[in-house]
Amino acid sequence: MIKDPTLEHIWETRRYIYAKCDNDPVKLVQYYIARQKENPERFASSPAPKTNERRA
C-alpha cells in the first residue's frame, strides 16, 4: 500500500463520510448529490469523452 500522508488523509476522510452515512452506499450517493447541489462551483463538469467510433 502507498504510504503518502495526503492519500492517507483522503482515505480517512472518505471512511469518515461513509461511516456518517451508516455505511450505506445509497445514502453515500445521496450525500454527494446534496453536496454537489450546495456547492456547484466546486464540482467541475466535463463534456462527454469523444470516441473513435465511425458511423456508417
N, CA and C atoms as a LAMMPS dump frame, in Angstrom:
ITEM: TIMESTEP
0
ITEM: NUMBER OF ATOMS
168
ITEM: BOX BOUNDS ff ff ff
-5.0000000000000000e+02 5.0000000000000000e+02
-5.0000000000000000e+02 5.0000000000000000e+02
-5.0000000000000000e+02 5.0000000000000000e+02
ITEM: ATOMS id mol type element x y z
1 1 1 N 0.843 -1.182 0
2 1 2 C 0 0 0
3 1 3 C 0.888 1.246 0
4 2 1 N 0.439 2.271 -0.654
5 2 2 C 1.185 3.52 -0.746
6 2 3 C 1.161 4.226 0.608
7 3 1 N 2.303 4.703 1.053
8 3 2 C 2.402 5.458 2.305
9 3 3 C 2.623 6.927 1.965
10 4 1 N 1.539 7.633 1.788
11 4 2 C 1.601 9.052 1.469
12 4 3 C 0.649 9.767 2.416
13 5 1 N 1.113 10.749 3.168
14 5 2 C 0.251 11.422 4.144
15 5 3 C -1.007 12.047 3.52
16 6 1 N -0.861 12.595 2.333
17 6 2 C -2.017 13.211 1.679
18 6 3 C -3.062 12.159 1.33
19 7 1 N -2.615 11.046 0.747
20 7 2 C -3.55 9.974 0.398
21 7 3 C -4.172 9.37 1.653
22 8 1 N -3.374 9.189 2.703
23 8 2 C -3.905 8.656 3.961
24 8 3 C -5.023 9.558 4.495
25 9 1 N -4.819 10.862 4.416
26 9 2 C -5.838 11.812 4.881
27 9 3 C -7.111 11.705 4.037
28 10 1 N -6.954 11.611 2.734
29 10 2 C -8.107 11.474 1.838
30 10 3 C -8.873 10.198 2.151
31 11 1 N -8.15 9.084 2.326
32 11 2 C -8.806 7.808 2.599
33 11 3 C -9.531 7.84 3.938
34 12 1 N -8.921 8.455 4.943
35 12 2 C -9.552 8.56 6.266
36 12 3 C -10.821 9.41 6.178
37 13 1 N -10.756 10.487 5.413
38 13 2 C -11.934 11.34 5.243
39 13 3 C -13.049 10.588 4.536
40 14 1 N -12.714 9.814 3.53
41 14 2 C -13.717 9.005 2.829
42 14 3 C -14.358 7.984 3.763
43 15 1 N -13.521 7.352 4.599
44 15 2 C -14.068 6.389 5.57
45 15 3 C -14.998 7.077 6.553
46 16 1 N -14.633 8.283 6.999
47 16 2 C -15.46 9.05 7.93
48 16 3 C -16.814 9.39 7.303
49 17 1 N -16.793 9.878 6.065
50 17 2 C -18.038 10.24 5.378
51 17 3 C -18.912 9.002 5.186
52 18 1 N -18.317 7.886 4.804
53 18 2 C -19.073 6.653 4.592
54 18 3 C -19.697 6.175 5.906
55 19 1 N -18.955 6.253 7.001
56 19 2 C -19.492 5.872 8.311
57 19 3 C -20.629 6.813 8.721
58 20 1 N -20.478 8.082 8.399
59 20 2 C -21.513 9.078 8.699
60 20 3 C -22.815 8.742 7.956
61 21 1 N -22.687 8.067 6.827
62 21 2 C -23.851 7.646 6.025
63 21 3 C -24.274 6.216 6.387
64 22 1 N -23.904 5.762 7.589
65 22 2 C -24.263 4.424 8.084
66 22 3 C -23.729 3.311 7.184
67 23 1 N -22.616 3.56 6.501
68 23 2 C -22.019 2.577 5.583
69 23 3 C -23.019 2.077 4.546
70 24 1 N -23.923 2.958 4.153
71 24 2 C -24.965 2.645 3.172
72 24 3 C -24.609 3.342 1.861
73 25 1 N -24.332 2.582 0.791
74 25 2 C -23.93 3.213 -0.469
75 25 3 C -24.991 4.146 -1.047
76 26 1 N -26.26 3.84 -0.84
77 26 2 C -27.323 4.709 -1.35
78 26 3 C -27.287 6.051 -0.621
79 27 1 N -27.143 6.01 0.699
80 27 2 C -27.048 7.258 1.471
81 27 3 C -25.794 8.039 1.09
82 28 1 N -24.72 7.321 0.793
83 28 2 C -23.483 7.986 0.397
84 28 3 C -23.676 8.764 -0.9
85 29 1 N -24.312 8.142 -1.874
86 29 2 C -24.567 8.826 -3.147
87 29 3 C -25.486 10.022 -2.916
88 30 1 N -26.505 9.857 -2.092
89 30 2 C -27.4 10.972 -1.78
90 30 3 C -26.638 12.112 -1.109
91 31 1 N -25.708 11.77 -0.237
92 31 2 C -24.882 12.774 0.432
93 31 3 C -24.078 13.578 -0.589
94 32 1 N -23.422 12.862 -1.513
95 32 2 C -22.61 13.554 -2.515
96 32 3 C -23.465 14.388 -3.473
97 33 1 N -24.642 13.913 -3.816
98 33 2 C -25.543 14.691 -4.667
99 33 3 C -25.957 15.975 -3.959
100 34 1 N -26.294 15.866 -2.676
101 34 2 C -26.676 17.052 -1.894
102 34 3 C -25.516 18.035 -1.816
103 35 1 N -24.297 17.525 -1.582
104 35 2 C -23.128 18.403 -1.524
105 35 3 C -22.903 19.113 -2.86
106 36 1 N -23.115 18.394 -3.946
107 36 2 C -22.923 18.989 -5.264
108 36 3 C -23.932 20.094 -5.508
109 37 1 N -25.169 19.893 -5.067
110 37 2 C -26.194 20.926 -5.239
111 37 3 C -25.898 22.151 -4.381
112 38 1 N -25.335 21.936 -3.186
113 38 2 C -24.993 23.045 -2.291
114 38 3 C -23.819 23.867 -2.82
115 39 1 N -22.898 23.22 -3.486
116 39 2 C -21.666 23.874 -3.942
117 39 3 C -21.36 23.52 -5.394
118 40 1 N -22.198 23.914 -6.339
119 40 2 C -21.972 23.502 -7.731
120 40 3 C -20.652 24.011 -8.311
121 41 1 N -20.14 25.127 -7.805
122 41 2 C -18.901 25.681 -8.34
123 41 3 C -17.688 24.826 -7.978
124 42 1 N -17.806 23.979 -6.973
125 42 2 C -16.69 23.137 -6.557
126 42 3 C -16.598 21.852 -7.361
127 43 1 N -17.616 21.563 -8.154
128 43 2 C -17.645 20.332 -8.937
129 43 3 C -17.575 20.685 -10.408
130 44 1 N -16.54 20.249 -11.054
131 44 2 C -16.368 20.531 -12.475
132 44 3 C -17.144 19.515 -13.292
133 45 1 N -17.831 20.004 -14.275
134 45 2 C -18.489 19.078 -15.193
135 45 3 C -17.71 19.111 -16.499
136 46 1 N -17.48 17.952 -17.034
137 46 2 C -16.704 17.868 -18.259
138 46 3 C -17.592 17.326 -19.37
139 47 1 N -17.281 17.678 -20.6
140 47 2 C -18.063 17.159 -21.716
141 47 3 C -17.861 15.652 -21.854
142 48 1 N -18.786 15.022 -22.516
143 48 2 C -18.688 13.573 -22.737
144 48 3 C -17.427 13.279 -23.541
145 49 1 N -16.728 12.203 -23.2
146 49 2 C -15.5 11.887 -23.941
147 49 3 C -15.805 11.515 -25.381
148 50 1 N -14.894 11.907 -26.259
149 50 2 C -15.046 11.565 -27.67
150 50 3 C -14.62 10.127 -27.881
151 51 1 N -15.304 9.468 -28.779
152 51 2 C -14.93 8.087 -29.091
153 51 3 C -14.363 8.04 -30.497
154 52 1 N -13.659 6.982 -30.78
155 52 2 C -13.044 6.803 -32.099
156 52 3 C -13.929 5.988 -33.031
157 53 1 N -15.172 5.808 -32.625
158 53 2 C -16.091 5.008 -33.453
159 53 3 C -16.488 5.776 -34.704
160 54 1 N -16.552 5.062 -35.794
161 54 2 C -17.002 5.663 -37.056
162 54 3 C -18.432 5.28 -37.288
163 55 1 N -19.183 6.234 -37.709
164 55 2 C -20.587 5.958 -38.008
165 55 3 C -20.746 5.685 -39.485
166 56 1 N -21.49 4.66 -39.809
167 56 2 C -21.674 4.289 -41.215
168 56 3 C -22.895 4.946 -41.802
